[in-house]
Each structure stands twice: as structure tokens, then as C-alpha cells.
Amino acid sequence: MEFIDRLTTEFSTGTVIVRVMVVLGITFFLSLASRLLIHRLSAQAGKTTTIWDNAVIDSIGPPLRVLIWVVGLSVVANMGLAAAESSLQEYSGLARKIGAIIVFTWFLLRLIKSMHAGFLSSKRERGEDIDQSVADAISKLLGLSVWVVAGLVVMQTLGFSMAGVLTFGGVGGIAVGFAARDMLANFFGGLMLYLDRPFSVGDWVRSPEREIEGVVEEIGWRVTVIRNFDSRPLYVPNAAFSSISIENVSRMTNRRIYETIGIRYSDATAINSIVQQVTDLLESHPEIDQEQTLMVSFTTFAPSSLDFFVYCYTKTRVGLEFFRTKQQIMLEILKIIENNGAECAFPTTTVHLQGEEPEADDAPGEKP
């Protein structure tokens, strides 16, 4: 930076216009050369299997060209101000430094984004499991750190005392905390979601306490986006997850079949045989997990039926396969009931009518 300042003040060959044209020409040439260089390096990096070189080269192109023009235009501005003997000349160097900081911040943010995308794509290509929530959290934390550091560096460049800034930040943070407590609650709620990971992007979740059910699409710092099964997005503040219970359906190990079936009281003699045959059916079924609890038992004298329950777990967790398996098992149970000469019961009411009084001619003890 000092070399550029000396160049603009000591270089005195020709007029100001000539010097400006020379600087602009050099700036244009360097910008074009940087574009060609980045294009050549990008072609070479595409031949490698690593993602880091691609991320750096893809991220540095636009910021580098902007930096070249920032420096070139600041030199031109410094020449013009020096020729006009303006008091604003001392601010041109400051503007150039701030511009360089902004461009470097831009480069770091692009690098973080490119590395994040490259990391996820490389994991998918190798077929490895991806915890996208953690990757997103790390990317956002790195981006936030870059913004904070860049802000502090700019303030220091402008001449602000860091001690005063930090003191003001401590006092102002209390006021901001009271004014934006809901926003902070959502922020820390999102942080807890990233740390505890009760669910990830793509999981099917639901809350028994709220009307929340669907597939998680995005976990942000303020809200979590859940897509309902009617395809409508639901935006849930992150602070809400600290006060409600969430079921993660996608992480269950099995799906349960739990049904109560009733037969008629007139088929009481067949109940033992039916229960035993249903038990044999489930114990031999290839889609039933035999390592989980399996029960079939006569349980209740209901008002209109003799009830037995079926309790078991399927191996599959996929909804469509589960319902196909359950349907097959229920139909087999109906066949077992029919083969035993029984029928499924349904609610009935039996009315007993009191017999009519016998007529006088038929009264006992009387002669006709």
C-alpha cells in the first residue's frame, strides 16, 4: 500500500490524464490476465480428486478481479486528488484498505460456501452417510465468524479503539438482549438443534403436543422448515423445540402391528385354536422380526365379542411395505377364523321378550 501511495505522488512523467490512462490500462490488463489464469488453473484442478483446490480456485476469481479494480481505481483517485491538492487525498488510502478487507471477506465467504457444497457432493458420490445438519451448522458458524472478524478489522482500520468497542458491545448487548430476546431464544434453540441433533434434514418428525408433522427441509438459525404431507411448508421457531416433545419417525427401528380382533360368543370353543394358529402364522412369517416382542392372546370378554390381540413388529420401516405386510397378515387371520368355523363379531343387542300370560283355557290344573 505504501508503494502505491509513493507511486501516485512521486511519478511525475507526463500529464495526469496520461498517467490515469496508463493505470487504467494496467488494471484492465491485470484483470484480463487474472481471468485467463483462473480459467487455466480451474481446468487443471478439475483433473484432481480433491475438493479443496477446486474450492479455492472457484472462489478466488471474482474477488481477485474486483480487488485489482479497487486498487487501480484508488490509484486513479489518488492521482486526481493529488493533482487537485485536495484534502481528501488522505482518505483514498483508507478507502483502499477497507475495500481490500471487504473483498477478502467476500473471498472467504465464497470459499466456505464452495467447500461446503464440495464436501456434501463428494460424500454423496462415495455413497457415504451425510449429516447435513452438522455440515450446515459448521458452514454458518464459519461465515458468522468471518463477518465478526471483518467488522472488527474495519472498525480498527477506521481508528476505533477495540477496548471501547468491546465495552460498548457488552453494555449494548444487554439492551439488545432484552429487545430481541425472542430472536436470541430462536438462535440458541437452533444451536441446541445442531448440537443435540434430535432430527436432521430429510427426517419425518411429528409432535404429539402440537399439530406438527412432516419432513424436515431446512434447519435455520431462527426457524426450522417442515414440509407437511399436504405439501405446505410449516415454519416452526427454533425456541418451540425446547418446550415440546418431538417424535423422529425416521429413526425408529421397526414398525408395530397392534390390533384387537373379536369373535362371536358362540365361537368360544374355537378361540384357543385360533390364537395358536395366528401365533404360528406370525412366528413363521418372513417379514415379522422374531427378535422383537411377539404376542397373541385372548384378553377380553367384550360386550359383543371375545377379543384377542395381535402384537408384533415388522422388519421394514418403510410405510408402503409395512402396510402391505400388515394387510397380508390381517387377511390370513381372517382365513384362520373362517377355517375354524368362526366369524368376526360386530356390535349386537339381544332383546329378551317376557312371555305372554297363558289363557284361562290353558291354565294348569283346570279341566277343559
ABEGO torsion letter per residue (X at the ends): XAAAAAAAAABABEBAAAAAAAAAAAAAAAAAAAAAAAAAAAAAAAABABAAAAAAAAAAAAAAAAAAAAAAAAAAAAAAAAAAGBAAAAAAAAAAAAAAAAAAAAAAAAAAAAAAAAAAAAAAAAGBBBBAAAAAAAAAAAAAAAAAAAAAAAAAAAGBBAAAAAAAAAAAAAAAAAAAAAAAAAAAAAAAAAAAGABBBGBBBBBAABBBBEBBABBBAABBBBBBAAGBBBBBBAAAAAABBBBBAAABABBBBBBBBBBBAAAAAAAAAAAAAAAAAAAABAABBAABBBBBBBABBBAABBBBBBBBBBABABAAAAAAAAAAAAAAAAAAAAAAGBBBBBBBBBBBBBBBBBBAAABBGBBX
